[in-house]
């Protein structure tokens, strides 16, 4: 929490909450309280392979597919809880430092199947972040924005954004 707080303050963010509460419980504890929520979900971290080469070794592990399913389920549960905690008219950002479809597009699609009927809509992350058009074209992958390490000389990560409709 301390490092995140320091980074937020350094970035000029003045209104935020950090907590050690299990994020799956957050929605029930704080329904419709936040204007914006960032879910930076635990993931397989393969986007960090430049820094931690062993991040790719897990794909050979016998239990990897089971762990992948568990992380995807956790990501969905975190998004579901965040959606409950989000005020009408709010924005929900989903972020992972992984590049695979299971923990990104599949989770986004599952979220939209569940909440699309309640008015959830996917936002253009590049537009939301005011990224240059060339970067948006390069990184947009349907419902997500994916930053490939070899294209941008960074670590890899994936983002999705959702809008909650205004209250009637």
N, C-alpha and C positions, 0 to 999 in steps of 0.2 A: 503493500500500500504506500509506503513512504516514497519509493522511487516513482510510482505513478503520480502521486501528489506533486512531487518536485517537477516532473515533466509537464504536468498540466499548468502549474504556476509559471514555469519558464515559457510556455506557449501563450501565456496571457489569458488563460481561462480562469475566471474568477468565481463562477457559480458551478460547483460540482460536488458530488458525493462519492467517496470511496468507502467500501465496506468489505468485511470478510464474511458476510452472510452468504450462504449457499444461494447462488443466483436463481435457482429453480424455485426458491421460496419468496423471492423479492416481489413478484407481482401480487401475491396474496397479502403481503405486508404493506404494500404501497400502491394500491390500485389507482390508475389514472392520475399519477402525481407528477410525472416528468414530461417536459417538452421534447426532449431528445435523449436517446439512450444508445450507447455503444456496447454491443456484445462482442468482445474480443475473445472468441471461444477457444478452449483448449483443443489442440489439434495435433496431427502427426508431424507438423513442423518441417515438412520437407522443403519448404521455401527457404529454410535456413541452412541448406546443404553447403553453401559456400563457407559458412562459418563453422558448421558442425557436419562434416562429411558423413558421420555415422547416422545422421537423420534418415538417409536413404536405406541403410541396412535393415531397418525394421520391416521393409517390404518382403524380405526373405524369411522373416520369422514365422513359425508355424501358426501362431495365434494372431497374426496381423489382421486377418479379415474380421475376426471376432472383435478385436480392439477398434478397428475402423467403424464397425457397426455401432459399438458402444459410444464412441466419440460423436458420431453423427446423431445418435439419439440424444446425447447430452446437449449438443448444439441446438437441436430442435426444441428441447425442453427449456433451454435458456432463452431462446427467441420467444417461445410461447409465454414465459413468465414476463419477459420484457414488454411484450405486446400488452399484457394486462396492466403493467405499471405505466404505460405510455398514455399521455393525455390525448383526447381527440384532437386531430390536427397536428400531432407530433410526428417526429421522424425517428426511425429505428435503423441503426447501422449494424450490419453483421460483418465481422472481420475475422479472417484466419490467416495464419502464416503458412498455409499449405496450398498446394496447387491442384490437388486431385478433385475430380468431379463428386465423389462420394460425400466429402465434407463441405462442399460448396454448392454447386448447382442442384444436387439431389436434396440438400437441406432446404434451399430456397424454394424449390418446387413443392416440397412437402409443406412448407410454411404457407405457400400460396394456396395449396389445396385446402388447407385448414382455415385460413383467414381471408382468402380472396372473396369468399361469400359474405364476409363482414365488411367489405370495402377496402381491404388492404390492397395497395398497389405498389408495384416495383418502381423505384425511381431510377433515373439515369445518374449513376454515381459520378461519372465524369462531369456532367453538367452541374450536379449538386456541389462538387468541389471546385468548380470553375477551372477545370483542367484545359489546357490548350487543345484545340480541335485535333491536331495531329496525334497527340498523346491519347486522346479519347478513342480515335479510330484504331490505334495500335493495341490498346488495352481492353477495349470493350469486347466481351464475350457473351452476348445475349443478355441475360439478367444480372450478370456480374461484371465487375471490372477486375481483370487479373493482371498483376504486374509480374512479368517473367524476369528472373534475374539476368539472363543473358541479353535481354532487350534493353534493360534500363540500368544495368550495372548496379543493382541493389539486391537486397534479399527479396525473395518472392512472397507475394501475399495476394489475397483475393478479398474483394469488398462487394457487398450488396446493400441496398438501402430500400426501405419501405416507408410509405406514408400511411398514417392512420386517418381515416376520414374525420372531418369536423363533426361535432355532435349535431343531431337534428334540431 
